[in-house]
């Protein structure tokens, strides 16, 4: 019973996620995230190197064990095109 409920819930979430993504793409909506430091004296910046991502891509640092390298590579490739 648990496995059936789990599978049903998982499939519903996956289906609804695809529906939402299609609706947003059709509407031309783009998600934006705004970073605001608690301290107004702190500057938030990003170091984005030029050129394509390296062939031997490694993700390091806090939270990296939760990241899937297969999801990181396409994002970097898109950045290269932009």
Backbone as XML, in Angstrom:
<?xml version="1.0"?>
<chain id="A" units="angstrom">
  <residue number="1" name="UNK">
    <atom name="N" x="0.823" y="-1.187" z="0.000"/>
    <atom name="CA" x="0.000" y="0.000" z="0.000"/>
    <atom name="C" x="0.875" y="1.263" z="0.000"/>
  </residue>
  <residue number="2" name="UNK">
    <atom name="N" x="1.923" y="1.242" z="0.822"/>
    <atom name="CA" x="2.830" y="2.382" z="0.873"/>
    <atom name="C" x="3.480" y="2.610" z="-0.485"/>
  </residue>
  <residue number="3" name="UNK">
    <atom name="N" x="3.985" y="1.512" z="-1.093"/>
    <atom name="CA" x="4.663" y="1.643" z="-2.387"/>
    <atom name="C" x="3.726" y="2.184" z="-3.459"/>
  </residue>
  <residue number="4" name="UNK">
    <atom name="N" x="2.471" y="1.741" z="-3.453"/>
    <atom name="CA" x="1.497" y="2.256" z="-4.418"/>
    <atom name="C" x="1.249" y="3.743" z="-4.208"/>
  </residue>
  <residue number="5" name="UNK">
    <atom name="N" x="1.091" y="4.147" z="-2.956"/>
    <atom name="CA" x="0.871" y="5.562" z="-2.648"/>
    <atom name="C" x="2.085" y="6.387" z="-3.031"/>
  </residue>
  <residue number="6" name="UNK">
    <atom name="N" x="3.261" y="5.875" z="-2.719"/>
    <atom name="CA" x="4.496" y="6.573" z="-3.064"/>
    <atom name="C" x="4.601" y="6.753" z="-4.571"/>
  </residue>
  <residue number="7" name="UNK">
    <atom name="N" x="4.387" y="5.668" z="-5.327"/>
    <atom name="CA" x="4.486" y="5.733" z="-6.792"/>
    <atom name="C" x="3.464" y="6.698" z="-7.367"/>
  </residue>
  <residue number="8" name="UNK">
    <atom name="N" x="2.247" y="6.658" z="-6.864"/>
    <atom name="CA" x="1.186" y="7.557" z="-7.344"/>
    <atom name="C" x="1.555" y="9.017" z="-7.065"/>
  </residue>
  <residue number="9" name="UNK">
    <atom name="N" x="2.034" y="9.283" z="-5.847"/>
    <atom name="CA" x="2.415" y="10.654" z="-5.483"/>
    <atom name="C" x="3.608" y="11.123" z="-6.312"/>
  </residue>
  <residue number="10" name="UNK">
    <atom name="N" x="4.605" y="10.281" z="-6.464"/>
    <atom name="CA" x="5.790" y="10.632" z="-7.249"/>
    <atom name="C" x="5.398" y="10.943" z="-8.694"/>
  </residue>
  <residue number="11" name="UNK">
    <atom name="N" x="4.583" y="10.071" z="-9.281"/>
    <atom name="CA" x="4.157" y="10.288" z="-10.669"/>
    <atom name="C" x="3.351" y="11.569" z="-10.814"/>
  </residue>
  <residue number="12" name="UNK">
    <atom name="N" x="2.530" y="11.886" z="-9.852"/>
    <atom name="CA" x="1.748" y="13.123" z="-9.896"/>
    <atom name="C" x="2.665" y="14.344" z="-9.832"/>
  </residue>
  <residue number="13" name="UNK">
    <atom name="N" x="3.650" y="14.296" z="-8.957"/>
    <atom name="CA" x="4.588" y="15.412" z="-8.843"/>
    <atom name="C" x="5.373" y="15.573" z="-10.143"/>
  </residue>
  <residue number="14" name="UNK">
    <atom name="N" x="5.847" y="14.458" z="-10.693"/>
    <atom name="CA" x="6.617" y="14.526" z="-11.941"/>
    <atom name="C" x="5.761" y="15.068" z="-13.082"/>
  </residue>
  <residue number="15" name="UNK">
    <atom name="N" x="4.526" y="14.594" z="-13.189"/>
    <atom name="CA" x="3.624" y="15.057" z="-14.240"/>
    <atom name="C" x="3.305" y="16.535" z="-14.070"/>
  </residue>
  <residue number="16" name="UNK">
    <atom name="N" x="2.995" y="16.941" z="-12.863"/>
    <atom name="CA" x="2.646" y="18.349" z="-12.611"/>
    <atom name="C" x="3.844" y="19.260" z="-12.858"/>
  </residue>
  <residue number="17" name="UNK">
    <atom name="N" x="5.032" y="18.806" z="-12.519"/>
    <atom name="CA" x="6.231" y="19.604" z="-12.773"/>
    <atom name="C" x="6.402" y="19.843" z="-14.267"/>
  </residue>
  <residue number="18" name="UNK">
    <atom name="N" x="6.216" y="18.806" z="-15.069"/>
    <atom name="CA" x="6.321" y="18.960" z="-16.517"/>
    <atom name="C" x="5.252" y="19.913" z="-17.041"/>
  </residue>
  <residue number="19" name="UNK">
    <atom name="N" x="4.036" y="19.817" z="-16.489"/>
    <atom name="CA" x="2.953" y="20.714" z="-16.908"/>
    <atom name="C" x="3.286" y="22.168" z="-16.577"/>
  </residue>
  <residue number="20" name="UNK">
    <atom name="N" x="3.786" y="22.401" z="-15.386"/>
    <atom name="CA" x="4.135" y="23.765" z="-14.965"/>
    <atom name="C" x="5.249" y="24.323" z="-15.845"/>
  </residue>
  <residue number="21" name="UNK">
    <atom name="N" x="6.263" y="23.517" z="-16.118"/>
    <atom name="CA" x="7.366" y="23.972" z="-16.961"/>
    <atom name="C" x="6.861" y="24.321" z="-18.362"/>
  </residue>
  <residue number="22" name="UNK">
    <atom name="N" x="5.949" y="23.505" z="-18.908"/>
    <atom name="CA" x="5.390" y="23.784" z="-20.234"/>
    <atom name="C" x="4.549" y="25.056" z="-20.215"/>
  </residue>
  <residue number="23" name="UNK">
    <atom name="N" x="3.770" y="25.263" z="-19.147"/>
    <atom name="CA" x="2.952" y="26.475" z="-19.029"/>
    <atom name="C" x="3.836" y="27.715" z="-18.954"/>
  </residue>
  <residue number="24" name="UNK">
    <atom name="N" x="4.907" y="27.640" z="-18.162"/>
    <atom name="CA" x="5.812" y="28.782" z="-18.036"/>
    <atom name="C" x="6.517" y="29.071" z="-19.354"/>
  </residue>
  <residue number="25" name="UNK">
    <atom name="N" x="6.927" y="28.019" z="-20.070"/>
    <atom name="CA" x="7.594" y="28.220" z="-21.363"/>
    <atom name="C" x="6.636" y="28.847" z="-22.371"/>
  </residue>
  <residue number="26" name="UNK">
    <atom name="N" x="5.377" y="28.414" z="-22.357"/>
    <atom name="CA" x="4.388" y="28.966" z="-23.278"/>
    <atom name="C" x="4.077" y="30.428" z="-22.952"/>
  </residue>
  <residue number="27" name="UNK">
    <atom name="N" x="4.113" y="30.766" z="-21.669"/>
    <atom name="CA" x="3.814" y="32.131" z="-21.250"/>
    <atom name="C" x="5.036" y="33.039" z="-21.346"/>
  </residue>
  <residue number="28" name="UNK">
    <atom name="N" x="6.208" y="32.455" z="-21.597"/>
    <atom name="CA" x="7.427" y="33.246" z="-21.690"/>
    <atom name="C" x="7.937" y="33.714" z="-20.344"/>
  </residue>
  <residue number="29" name="UNK">
    <atom name="N" x="7.522" y="33.062" z="-19.278"/>
    <atom name="CA" x="7.956" y="33.453" z="-17.943"/>
    <atom name="C" x="9.370" y="32.942" z="-17.679"/>
  </residue>
  <residue number="30" name="UNK">
    <atom name="N" x="10.149" y="33.759" z="-16.998"/>
    <atom name="CA" x="11.500" y="33.385" z="-16.614"/>
    <atom name="C" x="11.635" y="33.612" z="-15.114"/>
  </residue>
  <residue number="31" name="UNK">
    <atom name="N" x="12.079" y="32.574" z="-14.424"/>
    <atom name="CA" x="12.257" y="32.704" z="-12.979"/>
    <atom name="C" x="13.479" y="33.565" z="-12.694"/>
  </residue>
  <residue number="32" name="UNK">
    <atom name="N" x="13.332" y="34.455" z="-11.735"/>
    <atom name="CA" x="14.448" y="35.299" z="-11.323"/>
    <atom name="C" x="14.655" y="35.137" z="-9.827"/>
  </residue>
  <residue number="33" name="UNK">
    <atom name="N" x="15.904" y="35.101" z="-9.445"/>
    <atom name="CA" x="16.255" y="35.022" z="-8.030"/>
    <atom name="C" x="17.074" y="36.263" z="-7.708"/>
  </residue>
  <residue number="34" name="UNK">
    <atom name="N" x="16.674" y="36.967" z="-6.677"/>
    <atom name="CA" x="17.396" y="38.160" z="-6.278"/>
    <atom name="C" x="18.095" y="37.886" z="-4.960"/>
  </residue>
  <residue number="35" name="UNK">
    <atom name="N" x="19.411" y="38.088" z="-4.945"/>
    <atom name="CA" x="20.188" y="37.900" z="-3.730"/>
    <atom name="C" x="20.363" y="39.245" z="-3.046"/>
  </residue>
  <residue number="36" name="UNK">
    <atom name="N" x="20.042" y="39.287" z="-1.772"/>
    <atom name="CA" x="20.192" y="40.507" z="-0.994"/>
    <atom name="C" x="20.939" y="40.159" z="0.284"/>
  </residue>
  <residue number="37" name="UNK">
    <atom name="N" x="22.035" y="40.833" z="0.512"/>
    <atom name="CA" x="22.811" y="40.587" z="1.722"/>
    <atom name="C" x="22.125" y="41.251" z="2.916"/>
  </residue>
  <residue number="38" name="UNK">
    <atom name="N" x="22.195" y="40.611" z="4.067"/>
    <atom name="CA" x="21.629" y="41.207" z="5.275"/>
    <atom name="C" x="22.384" y="42.469" z="5.656"/>
  </residue>
  <residue number="39" name="UNK">
    <atom name="N" x="23.678" y="42.460" z="5.415"/>
    <atom name="CA" x="24.521" y="43.617" z="5.716"/>
    <atom name="C" x="24.647" y="44.458" z="4.447"/>
  </residue>
  <residue number="40" name="UNK">
    <atom name="N" x="24.198" y="45.727" z="4.459"/>
    <atom name="CA" x="24.254" y="46.552" z="3.247"/>
    <atom name="C" x="25.680" y="46.837" z="2.776"/>
  </residue>
  <residue number="41" name="UNK">
    <atom name="N" x="26.677" y="46.591" z="3.609"/>
    <atom name="CA" x="28.072" y="46.827" z="3.228"/>
    <atom name="C" x="28.687" y="45.639" z="2.486"/>
  </residue>
  <residue number="42" name="UNK">
    <atom name="N" x="27.951" y="44.557" z="2.367"/>
    <atom name="CA" x="28.458" y="43.361" z="1.706"/>
    <atom name="C" x="28.076" y="43.394" z="0.234"/>
  </residue>
  <residue number="43" name="UNK">
    <atom name="N" x="29.052" y="43.169" z="-0.631"/>
    <atom name="CA" x="28.811" y="43.078" z="-2.065"/>
    <atom name="C" x="28.742" y="41.611" z="-2.465"/>
  </residue>
  <residue number="44" name="UNK">
    <atom name="N" x="27.737" y="41.260" z="-3.235"/>
    <atom name="CA" x="27.592" y="39.898" z="-3.727"/>
    <atom name="C" x="28.105" y="39.877" z="-5.153"/>
  </residue>
  <residue number="45" name="UNK">
    <atom name="N" x="29.002" y="38.955" z="-5.444"/>
    <atom name="CA" x="29.563" y="38.860" z="-6.783"/>
    <atom name="C" x="29.798" y="37.424" z="-7.177"/>
  </residue>
  <residue number="46" name="UNK">
    <atom name="N" x="29.988" y="37.212" z="-8.467"/>
    <atom name="CA" x="30.219" y="35.882" z="-9.001"/>
    <atom name="C" x="31.425" y="35.923" z="-9.918"/>
  </residue>
  <residue number="47" name="UNK">
    <atom name="N" x="32.226" y="34.900" z="-9.854"/>
    <atom name="CA" x="33.383" y="34.772" z="-10.736"/>
    <atom name="C" x="33.032" y="33.751" z="-11.810"/>
  </residue>
  <residue number="48" name="UNK">
    <atom name="N" x="32.730" y="34.235" z="-13.018"/>
    <atom name="CA" x="32.395" y="33.354" z="-14.130"/>
    <atom name="C" x="33.537" y="33.383" z="-15.134"/>
  </residue>
  <residue number="49" name="UNK">
    <atom name="N" x="34.278" y="32.294" z="-15.233"/>
    <atom name="CA" x="35.409" y="32.270" z="-16.167"/>
    <atom name="C" x="34.922" y="32.279" z="-17.608"/>
  </residue>
  <residue number="50" name="UNK">
    <atom name="N" x="35.762" y="32.807" z="-18.499"/>
    <atom name="CA" x="35.454" y="32.835" z="-19.925"/>
    <atom name="C" x="35.704" y="31.458" z="-20.538"/>
  </residue>
  <residue number="51" name="UNK">
    <atom name="N" x="35.054" y="31.203" z="-21.644"/>
    <atom name="CA" x="35.296" y="29.982" z="-22.390"/>
    <atom name="C" x="34.400" y="28.839" z="-21.975"/>
  </residue>
  <residue number="52" name="UNK">
    <atom name="N" x="34.551" y="27.730" z="-22.676"/>
    <atom name="CA" x="33.714" y="26.557" z="-22.402"/>
    <atom name="C" x="34.106" y="25.889" z="-21.080"/>
  </residue>
  <residue number="53" name="UNK">
    <atom name="N" x="33.202" y="25.102" z="-20.521"/>
    <atom name="CA" x="33.551" y="24.390" z="-19.297"/>
    <atom name="C" x="34.641" y="23.359" z="-19.587"/>
  </residue>
  <residue number="54" name="UNK">
    <atom name="N" x="35.480" y="23.069" z="-18.599"/>
    <atom name="CA" x="36.546" y="22.088" z="-18.818"/>
    <atom name="C" x="35.973" y="20.689" z="-19.037"/>
  </residue>
  <residue number="55" name="UNK">
    <atom name="N" x="36.736" y="19.857" z="-19.742"/>
    <atom name="CA" x="36.289" y="18.481" z="-19.993"/>
    <atom name="C" x="36.201" y="17.703" z="-18.681"/>
  </residue>
  <residue number="56" name="UNK">
    <atom name="N" x="37.122" y="17.966" z="-17.764"/>
    <atom name="CA" x="37.145" y="17.299" z="-16.456"/>
    <atom name="C" x="36.519" y="18.239" z="-15.436"/>
  </residue>
  <residue number="57" name="UNK">
    <atom name="N" x="35.218" y="18.300" z="-15.430"/>
    <atom name="CA" x="34.494" y="19.228" z="-14.562"/>
    <atom name="C" x="34.328" y="18.624" z="-13.176"/>
  </residue>
  <residue number="58" name="UNK">
    <atom name="N" x="34.697" y="19.386" z="-12.145"/>
    <atom name="CA" x="34.541" y="18.952" z="-10.753"/>
    <atom name="C" x="33.777" y="20.018" z="-9.999"/>
  </residue>
  <residue number="59" name="UNK">
    <atom name="N" x="32.856" y="19.574" z="-9.161"/>
    <atom name="CA" x="32.101" y="20.481" z="-8.305"/>
    <atom name="C" x="32.612" y="20.275" z="-6.903"/>
  </residue>
  <residue number="60" name="UNK">
    <atom name="N" x="33.076" y="21.355" z="-6.275"/>
    <atom name="CA" x="33.676" y="21.260" z="-4.952"/>
    <atom name="C" x="33.021" y="22.257" z="-4.014"/>
  </residue>
  <residue number="61" name="UNK">
    <atom name="N" x="33.184" y="22.032" z="-2.735"/>
    <atom name="CA" x="32.702" y="22.969" z="-1.732"/>
    <atom name="C" x="31.459" y="22.467" z="-1.021"/>
  </residue>
  <residue number="62" name="UNK">
    <atom name="N" x="30.974" y="23.307" z="-0.132"/>
    <atom name="CA" x="29.818" y="22.960" z="0.685"/>
    <atom name="C" x="28.595" y="22.703" z="-0.187"/>
  </residue>
  <residue number="63" name="UNK">
    <atom name="N" x="27.920" y="21.583" z="0.033"/>
    <atom name="CA" x="26.730" y="21.228" z="-0.715"/>
    <atom name="C" x="27.009" y="20.542" z="-2.035"/>
  </residue>
  <residue number="64" name="UNK">
    <atom name="N" x="28.284" y="20.403" z="-2.418"/>
    <atom name="CA" x="28.604" y="19.810" z="-3.716"/>
    <atom name="C" x="28.233" y="18.334" z="-3.791"/>
  </residue>
  <residue number="65" name="UNK">
    <atom name="N" x="28.229" y="17.659" z="-2.651"/>
    <atom name="CA" x="27.884" y="16.237" z="-2.674"/>
    <atom name="C" x="26.417" y="16.025" z="-3.068"/>
  </residue>
  <residue number="66" name="UNK">
    <atom name="N" x="25.599" y="17.059" z="-2.958"/>
    <atom name="CA" x="24.186" y="16.968" z="-3.318"/>
    <atom name="C" x="23.942" y="17.323" z="-4.782"/>
  </residue>
  <residue number="67" name="UNK">
    <atom name="N" x="24.954" y="17.840" z="-5.464"/>
    <atom name="CA" x="24.791" y="18.272" z="-6.850"/>
    <atom name="C" x="25.100" y="17.133" z="-7.802"/>
  </residue>
  <residue number="68" name="UNK">
    <atom name="N" x="24.367" y="17.083" z="-8.904"/>
    <atom name="CA" x="24.585" y="16.093" z="-9.947"/>
    <atom name="C" x="25.380" y="16.759" z="-11.067"/>
  </residue>
  <residue number="69" name="UNK">
    <atom name="N" x="26.579" y="16.273" z="-11.320"/>
    <atom name="CA" x="27.454" y="16.876" z="-12.314"/>
    <atom name="C" x="26.805" y="16.866" z="-13.698"/>
  </residue>
  <residue number="70" name="UNK">
    <atom name="N" x="25.918" y="15.910" z="-13.943"/>
    <atom name="CA" x="25.222" y="15.838" z="-15.232"/>
    <atom name="C" x="24.230" y="16.989" z="-15.399"/>
  </residue>
  <residue number="71" name="UNK">
    <atom name="N" x="23.806" y="17.610" z="-14.302"/>
    <atom name="CA" x="22.920" y="18.769" z="-14.384"/>
    <atom name="C" x="23.716" y="20.070" z="-14.446"/>
  </residue>
  <residue number="72" name="UNK">
    <atom name="N" x="24.930" y="20.063" z="-13.954"/>
    <atom name="CA" x="25.761" y="21.269" z="-13.945"/>
    <atom name="C" x="26.319" y="21.552" z="-15.341"/>
  </residue>
  <residue number="73" name="UNK">
    <atom name="N" x="26.773" y="20.527" z="-16.051"/>
    <atom name="CA" x="27.399" y="20.710" z="-17.365"/>
    <atom name="C" x="26.508" y="21.430" z="-18.368"/>
  </residue>
  <residue number="74" name="UNK">
    <atom name="N" x="25.228" y="21.047" z="-18.526"/>
    <atom name="CA" x="24.388" y="21.767" z="-19.502"/>
    <atom name="C" x="24.188" y="23.239" z="-19.156"/>
  </residue>
  <residue number="75" name="UNK">
    <atom name="N" x="24.135" y="23.553" z="-17.881"/>
    <atom name="CA" x="23.969" y="24.949" z="-17.478"/>
    <atom name="C" x="25.192" y="25.751" z="-17.898"/>
  </residue>
  <residue number="76" name="UNK">
    <atom name="N" x="26.369" y="25.191" z="-17.718"/>
    <atom name="CA" x="27.577" y="25.886" z="-18.125"/>
    <atom name="C" x="27.660" y="26.008" z="-19.641"/>
  </residue>
  <residue number="77" name="UNK">
    <atom name="N" x="27.177" y="25.018" z="-20.358"/>
    <atom name="CA" x="27.183" y="25.086" z="-21.816"/>
    <atom name="C" x="26.231" y="26.174" z="-22.310"/>
  </residue>
  <residue number="78" name="UNK">
    <atom name="N" x="25.100" y="26.338" z="-21.651"/>
    <atom name="CA" x="24.147" y="27.392" z="-22.017"/>
    <atom name="C" x="24.783" y="28.757" z="-21.770"/>
  </residue>
  <residue number="79" name="UNK">
    <atom name="N" x="25.503" y="28.896" z="-20.656"/>
    <atom name="CA" x="26.161" y="30.156" z="-20.339"/>
    <atom name="C" x="27.161" y="30.508" z="-21.430"/>
  </residue>
  <residue number="80" name="UNK">
    <atom name="N" x="27.804" y="29.507" z="-21.977"/>
    <atom name="CA" x="28.795" y="29.736" z="-23.036"/>
    <atom name="C" x="28.145" y="30.305" z="-24.291"/>
  </residue>
  <residue number="81" name="UNK">
    <atom name="N" x="26.922" y="29.878" z="-24.596"/>
    <atom name="CA" x="26.207" y="30.354" z="-25.786"/>
    <atom name="C" x="25.718" y="31.775" z="-25.602"/>
  </residue>
  <residue number="82" name="UNK">
    <atom name="N" x="25.283" y="32.114" z="-24.384"/>
    <atom name="CA" x="24.660" y="33.424" z="-24.119"/>
    <atom name="C" x="25.612" y="34.565" z="-24.330"/>
  </residue>
</chain>
